[in-house]
């Protein structure tokens, strides 16, 4: 059973081809610079490594056609024919309140995704373009939407409503939605398995720390609060996003500089966060290097990032009442031991005792590790995320007619003896 997974951005389409029975990636790649001069596709070929080909790509339809051509190409392809693909899974960033789980894309579903695209104007339009292009290129197989927001639809009103005029919620859907849902779902279920407890009995704080950052409070296996809000801009300090700020700053800067909405949107999303603080860097490795060389703004950026994360742990610990574990995941969460050490420092009073040596030794995208001391009342874990397996299991379960919303669905990775497979490339042409 072979499944094509698509993640469509404004100027790119990332893809992976999965062999379900072996839980392996057959090939992966991306079309970059869609609608921009210099577009190209890069992809892996079993036994040949990374490949790149330049081509003119004016739109997502052309990108999808190029991906399909590459998959069945005589020299570089991994499929004999397209009918080997039995379904296409599409990442959709924002599902609004309508979608609480992954779903088969029908005309009605696509129309509803379009209805909420103004809630994610940077993300949903390219997601929609990718769906429509893929349906045109692969019209005879099911297409399934997997929503970033679905996992957080269990939040109560006390968590997701803002203290703004209530009519804004009813008229425009202004509320907290949350993102990185598949990541928070995966690591929370893995944490429950490692703790030897059913998800319904587990309280967790999950921290997805990549270029985008979100933290979730998970009570009894479901999301009850999360740091990202109406959009992915709210919350912790991120690579280029500001996270939590006083809203009056926006009004203040409009008055001072005469900014338009589009200018401020670009500044807060693309020129703030770690990049805004340092003035140079968004990659934490560059920031650490500069900080070690005495760059004051890089040192300050590291302190601010860790402090904001620490505050979220304290807030969510209070909200949950009892915490079984705090989980670090995603790029920096899995690899940046210095950041983890800064975040955990001083939290012994709420039950987190970091094993400094274990933490320093834990730098892996594959290994699940407990980095707290043996007597720590609250466990601290590093669990590499695997959003793709959530994605694929949802698609397969929908295809087989056995899927339920995540609050009732049991995934294969919930078994204690489950082991995450690396993202190796497996050839299937021969």
Steps between C-alpha positions, in 0.01 A plus 500: 500500500673817378392846614612840373522771768499865392586816692431803282642839590466830319806437282579134562353150502669246725412137446564152631401162362431242770495121492239436770567133575871563559447841666774632273555804282545397138611843383465862603560837344379852439423742222637840599451857376156445346406810304851641548789495251744219568248232604625143542421158643728310735435141601660178620565204274565160663864412451578834334446753778378857454403622154407846372340619179422856391171568318252779443225474765239778485241336728413209734339302217832498312680402822270201555544389140878515541483295819290233329735494199794455737333213686452297180809619310691216332835611643413650838151367573395265778161392361410297193166677463287758681231256605741364760409813702174423683443834676636852544523664841506880517624708789250779568616753756165642607172312529314753712239351735344283232767232486586313818675214321654401169241457226439388144499803270166548324372806318328604822816452708709701254241778505520514880881513491466796264252664738761515780800596288488858631598355842828378347562722195866398477432126522155387387500653147807297393354193676183546293699554179687176569180305559341624179816437298541148642135417436547603139818297455376199705122513461409135560629443854393635841649825628506548877556814709702485822453817704761665724219643713295182554683372809425820691125500438457336841591827677224642722358848440691629801822421311412591144297821537670840508380785721390710203141576394325163495337587169839471330496127576154448358548723197861431403618194694744698714629246753805290583545208261852370556735329256764222475216265595644184347830555681334557838281194444795274413731595785221501759393147404861383502554659841197316639636173365845563650344589834294181490174690538192524276466840333178561694702491822792712382563874545779646290663821382623453144747749350544507122807718451605554140504817295136514603436430869188386681433361846195296598337404828363148463264370768368148488649456155333801336607859434352745751719799412770595252722800442428581134172679444280625219816473290846346555633843605396485867695325773870440558791681338567335163757519223342800326163537681459728799269282711313667787512881495288786629246562218540873558850475352335461160294817546803683639715411198224595256495841662879534503588352159172501307522128427235330289348171618698300243828657613436422866392147414832445321700654787331300775509171307826521308726758665437452873570220748862391526580678173354824628686478830840417352463705183685224312408145592196272514693172516574415863837352406610835362363675808687267737824551309461878505403495869811298579706763323352771719217636286271659759182493291544130425551431871187697577297316234594166657397621846169644379408185306569271796324731746181511291497119469554466874201727564277281288604191695408675825166621365401163361613319814258722692223435245547122507540463876700179458769453237643160413762621253632790296597402145744676269465432126569637148836632377622709792304301756674181391849631426566813708606378843606850611150635439345210692739562789410870514129424488512236774730695733326610818187290451582256778235670713229366267653153478737515202851378576726495195780244470762734353721222363215312333374824352840586349525152349154514341540640149295275274214507248428133568557407865235545769670598827406585857733786598372556854654348812368171633331677793344780295126514583432629148681322218681703234512326163642555155275328246579550130179588323358304208216699350510290185393178674195677646427633154530161332310303765209745470498462121514119514231477769267726298566287192415185695192649664624461858602856586363689798590841634833496681330501841381144433750371245790275601822539303767233446759718674308483830642153559783504760731298274448724196820631346515802270660423166747742350410687185699269276421475130380166370496421128204309351541510121672159500 
